[in-house]
Amino acid sequence: AQSVTQPDIHITVSEGASLELRCNYSYGATPYLFWYVQSPGQGLQLLLKYFSGDTLVQGIKGFEAEFKRSQSSFNLRKPSVHWSDAAEYFCAVGEGGADGLTFGKGTHLIIQP
Amino acid sequence: NAGVTQTPKFRVLKTGQSMTLLCAQDMNHEYMYWYRQDPGMGLRLIHYSVGEGTTAKGEVPDGYNVSRLKKQNFLLGLESAAPSQTSVYFCASTRTGETQYFGPGTRLLVL
């Protein structure tokens, strides 16, 4: 069975500092990988996705993520965070077909002024 | 183009009552999903559908039923609500090789 681990439940970063959110997955085949963001009381917004090809993917709002097959990781990065980035971030894995996504438990990002 | 919509946005039920959550999508997607989100648990798949008239169980199907009578609609039913079903419910849709698009969510409180 596939699984996703986000090791950090909470992360606090100063505004303007760099950010890296960790995601490790367990999956038998080549996975489809996603990062979603959720602001309080809101739905999920897709930040970026990896299906195939270049292992460094660019997303919206200045985020990027790198797929490392050898480490089964898909970490999310941003060079300089803004106060508006404070939210819950979810990593998810799927097979690209009909079976649905498996989500990590999320990382809550707090931005210090 | 409304994307994925969910009805209602918020509902309070008493234990034992029944209700149906409606999900509608206007993107002609084949696949539709119901997830629940609980604090500290991320999203977990309840049921899904690969096409009109077909449904399948996900990770946490107990206490829920679903129907997909029309391609654009996916209904989630609670026959006898329990406090453990207090959650935020998200619907999503997609087609092969594409991203899942999520609805805005339905907050359900079971007293």
Interface residues (C-beta under 8 A of the other chain):
Chain A: V4 I9 F34 Y36 Q42 G43 L44 L46 K49 F51 F90 A92 G94 G96 G97 A98 D99 G100 L101 T102 F103 G104 K105 G106
Chain B: E30 Y31 Y33 Y35 G40 M41 G42 L43 R44 L45 Y48 V50 G58 F90 T96 G97 T99 Q100 F102 G103 P104 G105
